[in-house]
Amino acid sequence: MKMSTFRATRRLALVLAMLSFASPLSAQQTSAQQTAAPAPQQAAAPTQAQAAPPQAVPAPAQAPASPAAMPSAASAPQTIAAPGDGESKLLKSTATGLHELSPWTMFMNADIIVKAVMIGLAFASLVTWTVFIAKTIELTVAQGKLRRALARVGEARSLAEAQFSLGAKGSVLSSFINAAMREGRLSAGISSDSGIKERAASSFAEIVRAEARRIRIGMGLLATIGATSPFVGLFGTVWGIMNSFIGISKSQTTNLAVVAPGIAEALLATAIGLVAAIPAVIIYNHFSRVTKGYLELVNRASGAAARLLSRDLDRTHGSVPGSARAAAE
């Protein structure tokens, strides 16, 4: 009986010794799992430690080590994500900077004087293209009408026949023929053909000058816009750069990001001035050539009317005897 009790006691001691050696290993494994596992598993680890037998009491002593490891594990993803946030902010700021340098934004942020210059130059450009469209239509219609009128009176034998062939359609050739007929009517009874022709030529010259003035309306405006727009734009640029330098002195910085917007706004005025000036010069030169061609047609019409007047005068005085005509002279 004593022998069996001794054996049972020895077996119990061996079991207790094995449990005491196994409990530190389980505690270390539990702490490692708590460090690598997420927060819900770490919260469940103390519950398992409390549910362990009394021999596993040393495990809670190492449990505080797991919360200490959590800040480093939690801070690691934040450190990795930080560069991504910085890059997104940099891209956003770059996109905002590019948007701020658009022409409309530069115009809205410009000084009031620079804005007035830009608006004036834009209006001048609008006037240039309006004159271009209007003069193109006017010259095309006038040239076509005068060419058709010259073709109609090319075979006419007298002023009356030419006036009848032209009809009621108004053209500069009709003005020449009317002036010649009026001069012939007012000079009735005068036998001096040279005097009639001289007075008719004077009337023709007045009609040519009036037609040249009429057809050149708007040309002076084009010349003015083409000559002054670059200097007006340069004035806006100088004013804007002056304000930029004043802003630099107030901000106490020479950073390009601070200087560039003001200079870009100032240079926009020069760009608009060139946009208004270059087309104006080109259109003016084009209309100068077209106007010269039209005035040549007008001179042809004047010559046609003078020839018809000369024929009428020769017919009128052809029936007068030579002796009476010589006596009248």
Sine and cosine of phi, psi and omega as CSV:
sin_phi,cos_phi,sin_psi,cos_psi,sin_omega,cos_omega
0.00,0.00,-0.68,0.73,0.02,-1.00
-0.92,0.39,-0.60,0.80,-0.01,-1.00
-0.90,0.45,-0.67,0.74,0.02,-1.00
-0.93,0.38,-0.58,0.82,0.04,-1.00
-0.92,0.40,-0.66,0.75,0.02,-1.00
-0.89,0.46,-0.67,0.74,0.00,-1.00
-0.91,0.42,-0.65,0.76,0.02,-1.00
-0.90,0.43,-0.61,0.79,0.02,-1.00
-0.92,0.39,-0.66,0.76,-0.01,-1.00
-0.91,0.42,-0.66,0.75,0.03,-1.00
-0.88,0.47,-0.65,0.76,0.02,-1.00
-0.89,0.45,-0.62,0.79,0.03,-1.00
-0.91,0.41,-0.66,0.75,0.03,-1.00
-0.90,0.44,-0.66,0.75,0.02,-1.00
-0.89,0.46,-0.67,0.74,0.02,-1.00
-0.91,0.42,-0.62,0.79,0.02,-1.00
-0.91,0.42,-0.66,0.75,0.03,-1.00
-0.90,0.43,-0.63,0.78,0.05,-1.00
-0.91,0.42,-0.61,0.79,0.00,-1.00
-0.92,0.39,-0.57,0.82,0.05,-1.00
-0.97,0.26,-0.53,0.85,-0.05,-1.00
-0.98,0.22,-0.46,0.89,-0.06,-1.00
-0.91,0.41,-0.64,0.77,0.05,-1.00
-0.90,0.43,-0.61,0.79,0.01,-1.00
-0.90,0.43,-0.67,0.74,0.03,-1.00
-0.91,0.42,-0.57,0.82,0.02,-1.00
-0.92,0.40,-0.65,0.76,0.02,-1.00
-0.91,0.42,-0.67,0.74,0.04,-1.00
-0.89,0.46,-0.63,0.78,0.01,-1.00
-0.90,0.43,-0.65,0.76,0.01,-1.00
-0.92,0.39,-0.61,0.80,0.04,-1.00
-0.91,0.41,-0.66,0.75,0.05,-1.00
-0.90,0.43,-0.59,0.81,0.01,-1.00
-0.92,0.39,-0.56,0.83,-0.01,-1.00
-0.94,0.34,-0.66,0.75,-0.04,-1.00
-0.99,0.13,-0.41,0.91,-0.08,-1.00
-0.99,0.14,0.37,-0.93,0.08,-1.00
-0.94,0.34,0.02,-1.00,-0.12,-0.99
-0.86,0.51,-0.64,0.77,-0.02,-1.00
-0.90,0.44,-0.59,0.81,0.02,-1.00
-0.95,0.32,-0.57,0.82,0.04,-1.00
-0.92,0.40,-0.56,0.83,0.04,-1.00
-0.94,0.34,-0.48,0.88,-0.02,-1.00
-0.99,0.14,-0.31,0.95,-0.03,-1.00
-0.89,0.45,-0.70,0.71,0.03,-1.00
-0.88,0.48,-0.52,0.85,0.01,-1.00
-0.91,0.41,-0.65,0.76,0.04,-1.00
-0.93,0.37,-0.60,0.80,0.02,-1.00
-0.91,0.41,-0.60,0.80,0.02,-1.00
-0.95,0.32,-0.52,0.85,-0.01,-1.00
-0.98,0.18,-0.14,0.99,0.01,-1.00
-0.94,0.33,0.28,-0.96,0.03,-1.00
-0.91,0.42,0.19,-0.98,-0.04,-1.00
-0.87,0.50,-0.40,0.92,-0.04,-1.00
-0.95,0.32,-0.33,0.95,-0.03,-1.00
-1.00,-0.01,0.39,0.92,-0.02,-1.00
-0.88,0.47,-0.55,0.84,0.00,-1.00
-0.89,0.46,-0.30,0.96,-0.04,-1.00
-0.87,0.49,-0.69,0.72,0.01,-1.00
-0.88,0.48,-0.40,0.92,0.00,-1.00
-0.92,0.40,-0.50,0.86,0.02,-1.00
-1.00,-0.04,-0.16,0.99,-0.02,-1.00
-0.87,0.48,-0.58,0.81,0.01,-1.00
-0.87,0.50,-0.33,0.94,0.00,-1.00
-0.92,0.39,-0.46,0.89,-0.03,-1.00
-0.93,0.36,-0.66,0.75,0.07,-1.00
-0.90,0.44,-0.50,0.87,0.01,-1.00
-0.93,0.38,-0.51,0.86,0.02,-1.00
-0.98,0.20,-0.33,0.94,-0.06,-1.00
-0.91,0.41,-0.67,0.75,-0.01,-1.00
-0.86,0.51,-0.64,0.77,0.00,-1.00
-0.91,0.41,-0.65,0.76,0.02,-1.00
-0.92,0.38,-0.60,0.80,0.01,-1.00
-0.96,0.27,-0.53,0.85,-0.01,-1.00
-0.97,0.24,-0.37,0.93,-0.02,-1.00
-0.88,0.47,-0.74,0.67,0.03,-1.00
-0.89,0.46,-0.56,0.83,0.02,-1.00
-0.92,0.39,-0.62,0.79,0.02,-1.00
-0.92,0.40,-0.59,0.81,0.02,-1.00
-0.95,0.30,-0.59,0.81,-0.05,-1.00
-0.98,0.21,-0.31,0.95,-0.06,-1.00
-0.87,0.49,-0.71,0.71,0.03,-1.00
-0.86,0.51,-0.58,0.82,0.04,-1.00
-0.89,0.46,-0.67,0.74,0.04,-1.00
-0.90,0.45,-0.65,0.76,0.01,-1.00
-0.91,0.42,-0.65,0.76,0.02,-1.00
-0.91,0.42,-0.64,0.77,0.01,-1.00
-0.91,0.42,-0.64,0.77,0.04,-1.00
-0.91,0.42,-0.63,0.78,0.02,-1.00
-0.90,0.43,-0.69,0.73,0.04,-1.00
-0.90,0.43,-0.63,0.78,0.01,-1.00
-0.91,0.42,-0.68,0.74,0.01,-1.00
-0.92,0.40,-0.60,0.80,0.03,-1.00
-0.91,0.42,-0.69,0.72,0.04,-1.00
-0.89,0.45,-0.63,0.78,0.03,-1.00
-0.91,0.42,-0.63,0.77,0.03,-1.00
-0.90,0.43,-0.66,0.75,0.05,-1.00
-0.90,0.43,-0.62,0.78,0.03,-1.00
-0.92,0.40,-0.59,0.81,-0.01,-1.00
-0.94,0.35,-0.35,0.94,-0.01,-1.00
-1.00,-0.07,0.29,0.96,0.08,-1.00
-0.96,0.29,0.45,-0.89,-0.04,-1.00
-0.85,0.53,-0.65,0.76,-0.02,-1.00
-0.91,0.41,-0.67,0.74,0.01,-1.00
-0.91,0.40,-0.64,0.77,0.05,-1.00
-0.90,0.44,-0.61,0.79,0.05,-1.00
-0.91,0.42,-0.68,0.73,-0.02,-1.00
-0.93,0.37,-0.50,0.87,-0.02,-1.00
-1.00,0.00,-0.04,1.00,-0.06,-1.00
-0.97,0.24,0.23,-0.97,0.04,-1.00
-0.93,0.36,0.34,-0.94,-0.07,-1.00
-0.90,0.43,-0.58,0.81,0.03,-1.00
-0.92,0.39,-0.69,0.73,0.02,-1.00
-0.90,0.43,-0.62,0.78,0.06,-1.00
-0.88,0.47,-0.68,0.73,0.01,-1.00
-0.89,0.46,-0.64,0.77,0.04,-1.00
-0.89,0.45,-0.71,0.71,-0.01,-1.00
-0.90,0.44,-0.66,0.75,0.00,-1.00
-0.91,0.42,-0.67,0.74,0.03,-1.00
-0.89,0.46,-0.67,0.74,0.02,-1.00
-0.93,0.37,-0.61,0.79,0.06,-1.00
-0.90,0.43,-0.63,0.77,0.06,-1.00
-0.91,0.41,-0.63,0.78,0.04,-1.00
-0.89,0.45,-0.64,0.77,0.06,-1.00
-0.90,0.44,-0.65,0.76,0.05,-1.00
-0.89,0.46,-0.65,0.76,0.04,-1.00
-0.90,0.45,-0.63,0.78,0.01,-1.00
-0.86,0.51,-0.76,0.65,-0.03,-1.00
-0.94,0.33,-0.50,0.87,0.08,-1.00
-0.91,0.41,-0.70,0.71,0.05,-1.00
-0.89,0.45,-0.63,0.78,0.01,-1.00
-0.87,0.49,-0.73,0.68,-0.01,-1.00
-0.91,0.40,-0.70,0.71,-0.05,-1.00
-0.91,0.41,-0.70,0.72,-0.03,-1.00
-0.94,0.33,-0.54,0.84,0.06,-1.00
-0.89,0.46,-0.72,0.70,0.03,-1.00
-0.91,0.42,-0.69,0.72,-0.05,-1.00
-0.89,0.45,-0.74,0.68,-0.02,-1.00
-0.92,0.38,-0.61,0.79,0.02,-1.00
-0.90,0.44,-0.70,0.71,0.01,-1.00
-0.92,0.40,-0.69,0.73,-0.04,-1.00
-0.91,0.41,-0.69,0.73,0.01,-1.00
-0.90,0.44,-0.69,0.72,0.02,-1.00
-0.89,0.46,-0.66,0.75,0.00,-1.00
-0.91,0.41,-0.66,0.76,-0.02,-1.00
-0.94,0.34,-0.61,0.79,0.05,-1.00
-0.90,0.44,-0.67,0.74,0.02,-1.00
-0.91,0.42,-0.60,0.80,0.03,-1.00
-0.92,0.39,-0.66,0.76,0.03,-1.00
-0.90,0.43,-0.59,0.81,0.04,-1.00
-0.92,0.39,-0.55,0.83,-0.02,-1.00
-0.95,0.31,-0.65,0.76,-0.09,-1.00
-1.00,0.00,0.06,1.00,-0.01,-1.00
-0.88,0.47,-0.51,0.86,-0.02,-1.00
-0.96,-0.28,0.14,0.99,-0.01,-1.00
-0.96,0.29,0.56,-0.83,-0.04,-1.00
-0.98,-0.17,-0.33,0.94,-0.03,-1.00
-0.55,-0.83,0.16,-0.99,0.02,-1.00
-0.91,0.41,-0.62,0.78,-0.01,-1.00
-0.91,0.41,-0.65,0.76,0.02,-1.00
-0.92,0.39,-0.62,0.79,0.03,-1.00
-0.91,0.41,-0.65,0.76,0.02,-1.00
-0.91,0.41,-0.60,0.80,0.02,-1.00
-0.93,0.38,-0.63,0.78,-0.01,-1.00
-0.93,0.36,-0.53,0.85,0.03,-1.00
-0.97,0.26,-0.56,0.83,0.00,-1.00
0.96,0.28,-0.49,-0.87,-0.06,-1.00
-1.00,0.01,0.04,1.00,-0.02,-1.00
-0.95,0.31,0.84,-0.54,-0.04,-1.00
-0.98,0.18,0.75,-0.66,0.08,-1.00
-0.45,-0.89,0.18,-0.98,-0.01,-1.00
-0.93,0.38,-0.48,0.88,0.06,-1.00
-0.92,0.40,-0.58,0.81,0.08,-1.00
-0.89,0.46,-0.60,0.80,0.04,-1.00
-0.91,0.42,-0.65,0.76,0.03,-1.00
-0.89,0.45,-0.71,0.71,-0.03,-1.00
-0.91,0.40,-0.65,0.76,0.03,-1.00
-0.90,0.43,-0.64,0.77,0.02,-1.00
-0.91,0.41,-0.63,0.77,0.01,-1.00
-0.92,0.40,-0.68,0.73,0.01,-1.00
-0.92,0.39,-0.61,0.79,0.04,-1.00
-0.90,0.43,-0.66,0.75,0.02,-1.00
-0.92,0.40,-0.63,0.78,0.06,-1.00
-0.90,0.43,-0.60,0.80,0.02,-1.00
-0.94,0.34,-0.66,0.75,0.00,-1.00
-0.95,0.32,-0.41,0.91,-0.02,-1.00
-0.99,-0.13,0.37,0.93,0.02,-1.00
-0.90,0.45,0.71,-0.71,-0.02,-1.00
1.00,-0.02,-0.12,0.99,0.04,-1.00
-0.99,-0.15,0.81,-0.58,-0.07,-1.00
-1.00,-0.04,-0.01,1.00,-0.02,-1.00
-1.00,0.10,0.97,-0.26,0.01,-1.00
-0.94,0.34,-0.58,0.82,-0.02,-1.00
-0.90,0.44,-0.61,0.80,0.03,-1.00
-0.92,0.40,-0.65,0.76,0.02,-1.00
-0.90,0.43,-0.70,0.72,0.01,-1.00
-0.91,0.42,-0.61,0.79,0.01,-1.00
-0.91,0.42,-0.69,0.72,0.01,-1.00
-0.92,0.38,-0.60,0.80,0.06,-1.00
-0.91,0.41,-0.64,0.77,0.04,-1.00
-0.89,0.45,-0.59,0.80,0.06,-1.00
-0.90,0.43,-0.65,0.76,0.05,-1.00
-0.91,0.42,-0.63,0.78,0.03,-1.00
-0.89,0.45,-0.65,0.76,0.00,-1.00
-0.89,0.45,-0.63,0.78,0.05,-1.00
-0.90,0.43,-0.63,0.77,0.02,-1.00
-0.91,0.41,-0.64,0.77,0.02,-1.00
-0.90,0.43,-0.69,0.72,0.02,-1.00
-0.90,0.43,-0.64,0.77,0.03,-1.00
-0.90,0.43,-0.65,0.76,0.02,-1.00
-0.92,0.38,-0.60,0.80,0.04,-1.00
-0.91,0.41,-0.66,0.76,0.05,-1.00
-0.90,0.43,-0.64,0.77,-0.03,-1.00
-0.92,0.39,-0.66,0.75,-0.08,-1.00
-0.97,0.25,-0.31,0.95,0.00,-1.00
-1.00,-0.07,0.11,0.99,0.05,-1.00
-0.89,0.45,0.79,-0.61,-0.04,-1.00
0.99,-0.13,-0.31,0.95,0.00,-1.00
-0.93,0.37,-0.63,0.78,0.04,-1.00
-0.90,0.44,-0.58,0.81,0.05,-1.00
-0.90,0.43,-0.66,0.75,0.06,-1.00
-0.88,0.47,-0.67,0.74,0.02,-1.00
-0.89,0.45,-0.65,0.76,0.01,-1.00
-0.91,0.42,-0.69,0.72,0.01,-1.00
-0.90,0.43,-0.69,0.73,-0.01,-1.00
-0.91,0.40,-0.51,0.86,-0.05,-1.00
-1.00,0.07,-0.54,0.84,-0.14,-0.99
-0.97,-0.23,-0.34,0.94,-0.07,-1.00
-0.86,0.50,-0.68,0.74,0.03,-1.00
-0.87,0.49,-0.60,0.80,-0.02,-1.00
-0.96,0.28,-0.57,0.82,0.08,-1.00
-0.91,0.42,-0.68,0.73,0.07,-1.00
-0.89,0.45,-0.60,0.80,0.04,-1.00
-0.91,0.41,-0.60,0.80,0.08,-1.00
-0.87,0.49,-0.70,0.71,0.05,-1.00
-0.89,0.46,-0.59,0.81,0.03,-1.00
-0.92,0.40,-0.70,0.71,0.01,-1.00
-0.88,0.47,-0.67,0.74,0.00,-1.00
-0.91,0.42,-0.67,0.74,0.00,-1.00
-0.92,0.39,-0.65,0.76,0.02,-1.00
-0.92,0.39,-0.60,0.80,0.06,-1.00
-0.88,0.48,-0.69,0.72,0.05,-1.00
-0.91,0.41,-0.55,0.83,0.04,-1.00
-0.91,0.42,-0.68,0.74,0.03,-1.00
-0.92,0.40,-0.57,0.82,0.07,-1.00
-0.91,0.42,-0.66,0.75,0.06,-1.00
-0.91,0.43,-0.58,0.82,0.04,-1.00
-0.91,0.42,-0.67,0.74,0.00,-1.00
-0.91,0.40,-0.54,0.84,0.02,-1.00
-0.97,0.26,-0.60,0.80,-0.03,-1.00
-0.99,0.15,-0.19,0.98,0.02,-1.00
0.83,0.56,0.67,0.74,0.02,-1.00
-0.52,-0.85,0.51,-0.86,0.06,-1.00
-0.90,-0.44,0.42,0.91,0.00,-1.00
-0.91,0.42,0.71,-0.71,-0.05,-1.00
-0.89,0.45,-0.54,0.84,0.02,-1.00
-0.90,0.43,-0.44,0.90,0.01,-1.00
-1.00,0.06,-0.56,0.83,-0.08,-1.00
-0.99,0.14,-0.60,0.80,-0.17,-0.99
-0.87,0.50,-0.71,0.70,-0.05,-1.00
-0.85,0.52,-0.69,0.72,-0.01,-1.00
-0.91,0.42,-0.65,0.76,0.02,-1.00
-0.92,0.38,-0.63,0.77,0.03,-1.00
-0.89,0.45,-0.64,0.76,0.05,-1.00
-0.89,0.45,-0.61,0.79,0.01,-1.00
-0.93,0.36,-0.66,0.75,-0.01,-1.00
-0.93,0.37,-0.39,0.92,0.04,-1.00
-0.89,0.46,-0.53,0.85,0.03,-1.00
-0.90,0.43,-0.67,0.74,0.05,-1.00
-0.90,0.44,-0.64,0.77,0.02,-1.00
-0.88,0.48,-0.69,0.72,0.01,-1.00
-0.92,0.40,-0.59,0.81,0.06,-1.00
-0.88,0.47,-0.66,0.75,0.05,-1.00
-0.93,0.37,-0.61,0.80,0.04,-1.00
-0.88,0.47,-0.56,0.83,0.03,-1.00
-0.99,0.16,-0.53,0.84,-0.12,-0.99
-0.99,0.14,-0.69,0.72,-0.11,-0.99
-0.88,0.47,-0.77,0.64,0.05,-1.00
-0.89,0.46,-0.57,0.82,-0.01,-1.00
-0.89,0.45,-0.67,0.74,0.01,-1.00
-0.91,0.41,-0.70,0.72,-0.01,-1.00
-0.90,0.44,-0.70,0.72,-0.01,-1.00
-0.92,0.39,-0.61,0.80,0.03,-1.00
-0.89,0.46,-0.72,0.70,0.03,-1.00
-0.89,0.45,-0.62,0.78,0.03,-1.00
-0.90,0.44,-0.72,0.69,-0.02,-1.00
-0.94,0.33,-0.45,0.89,0.08,-1.00
-0.89,0.46,-0.68,0.73,0.04,-1.00
-0.93,0.38,-0.69,0.72,-0.03,-1.00
-0.92,0.40,-0.64,0.77,0.01,-1.00
-0.91,0.42,-0.63,0.78,0.05,-1.00
-0.88,0.47,-0.66,0.75,0.06,-1.00
-0.90,0.43,-0.62,0.79,0.02,-1.00
-0.93,0.38,-0.64,0.77,0.02,-1.00
-0.92,0.40,-0.48,0.88,0.12,-0.99
-0.91,0.42,-0.63,0.78,0.09,-1.00
-0.90,0.44,-0.60,0.80,0.03,-1.00
-0.90,0.43,-0.66,0.75,0.05,-1.00
-0.91,0.42,-0.58,0.81,0.09,-1.00
-0.89,0.45,-0.65,0.76,0.04,-1.00
-0.91,0.42,-0.62,0.78,0.05,-1.00
-0.89,0.45,-0.67,0.74,0.04,-1.00
-0.91,0.42,-0.60,0.80,0.02,-1.00
-0.91,0.42,-0.67,0.75,0.02,-1.00
-0.92,0.39,-0.61,0.79,0.02,-1.00
-0.91,0.41,-0.61,0.79,0.02,-1.00
-0.92,0.39,-0.65,0.76,0.04,-1.00
-0.90,0.43,-0.63,0.78,0.04,-1.00
-0.91,0.42,-0.64,0.77,0.02,-1.00
-0.90,0.43,-0.63,0.78,0.05,-1.00
-0.89,0.45,-0.69,0.73,0.00,-1.00
-0.89,0.46,-0.65,0.76,0.01,-1.00
-0.92,0.40,-0.64,0.77,0.02,-1.00
-0.92,0.40,-0.61,0.80,0.04,-1.00
-0.92,0.39,-0.63,0.78,-0.04,-1.00
-0.91,0.41,-0.69,0.73,-0.07,-1.00
-1.00,-0.04,-0.02,1.00,-0.01,-1.00
-0.96,0.29,-0.42,0.91,-0.01,-1.00
-0.99,0.13,-0.17,0.99,-0.03,-1.00
-0.99,0.14,0.72,-0.69,0.01,-1.00
-0.87,0.49,0.47,-0.88,-0.07,-1.00
-0.91,0.41,-0.59,0.81,-0.01,-1.00
-0.93,0.37,-0.64,0.77,0.01,-1.00
-0.94,0.35,-0.59,0.81,0.02,-1.00
-0.93,0.38,-0.61,0.79,0.03,-1.00
-0.93,0.37,-0.61,0.79,0.02,-1.00
-0.92,0.38,-0.61,0.79,0.01,-1.00
-0.91,0.41,-0.54,0.84,0.03,-1.00
-0.97,0.26,0.00,0.00,0.00,0.00
